[in-house]
Amino acid sequence: MNWVPDDAENAHSSSVESCPSLRDVQSINPAQLMARIESYEGREKKGISDVRRTFCLFVTFDLLFVTLLWIIELNVKGGIETTLEKEVLQYDYSSSYFDIFLLAVFRFKVLILAYAMCRLRHWWAIAFTTAVTSAFLLAKVIISQLFSQGAFGYVLPIISFILAWIETWFLDFKVLPQEAEEENSGKGTRRSIVESLLHAQIETRASMNFSLFKMRQQVI
């Protein structure tokens, strides 16, 4: 019959008691770590970046500013109700500013839908709205008689043209590059976290094996 000394038995029991925590660490495998990282990435993608939020705010400012200028133009011409009826119900391409207001509404709807709701990461939507805006305004300035109607004949087309191109510049040179840079840095950080956790897991397993080896030596 084998007899185990009290000290060896105590060492064996203490080592066994420490094993559950080591097993807990050992149970974390790379697949579980990657699943946790992917769920973390999914939660991050649900939000909208600060620079994209600023872009959407500027698009809203574009619509509100053009609307304000159009309302001022309606008021200057002899009253909002009378001029509104003339420019909307009796629309004339050569003298009405109503189409410039609709152009601002068009830009707002397309850009907010593409870059706020759908969170598009490509420039095709802003390129489309800017091309349509530029072509329409150039044609209106050439064909219409806006310049004979005072200062607003210059202000509204020029302001709309400038705002459309500022939106294009801001998205192409600020929003998209900054978001790509943040995404790449986030991937690098998460990769380093995974590597650190795996390294700690390997060290813990080695420590556990060494503890078990010492326990067997004490028992023997």
C-alpha positions, 0 to 999 in steps of 0.5 A: 500500500502506497503512503503519501506524506502530508506535505506532498498531499497538501501540495497536491491539493493546492495544485488541484485547487489552482487548476480551475482558474488555469483551465478557464484561461486555457479554455479561451481559444483563438476562435473565441477571441476572434468572435469577440473581436468581430462582435466588437467591430460590429458594434463599432460599425453601427456608429457614425464617425465625427468627420462624417457627421460634420459632412452631413451637418454641412449638407444640411447647412447647404439646404438651409442657406439656399432656402434662406437666400431664396426666401429673401429673394421672394420677399425682396421682389414684392412679397412672399405669397405673390412671388412664390405663386409666380415662381412656382405655379407660373414657373419660368426657367429663364427667370425663376429661382425655384429650380435652384432651391429644388437643386439644393433639396436634390443634393440634400436627399441624395447625400444624406441617403448615401452617406448618413443612412447607407454610410456609403464609402465611395465618392460616386454619389457626391460626384453625381450630385456635383455633376448635375448641379454644375451642369444645371447651373451653367446651363441656367446662367447661359440660357436664362435672364437671371443677371438682369434681375439684380444681385440675386441673379449672381448670388444664388447660382454662385453660392449653390455652385461653391457649396456643391464643390466644397461638399465634394472636396470635404468628402474626398479629402477629409471624410473618406481618407480619415475613416480609412485611416481610423479603420486601418489603425483599429485593425492593427490595434485589435490584431495586437490585442489578439496576439498579446492574449494568445501570448499570455495564454501560451505562457499560462499553459507553460506555467500550468505544465511546470506546476503539474510537473513540480507537483508530481515530483513532490508526490514521488 
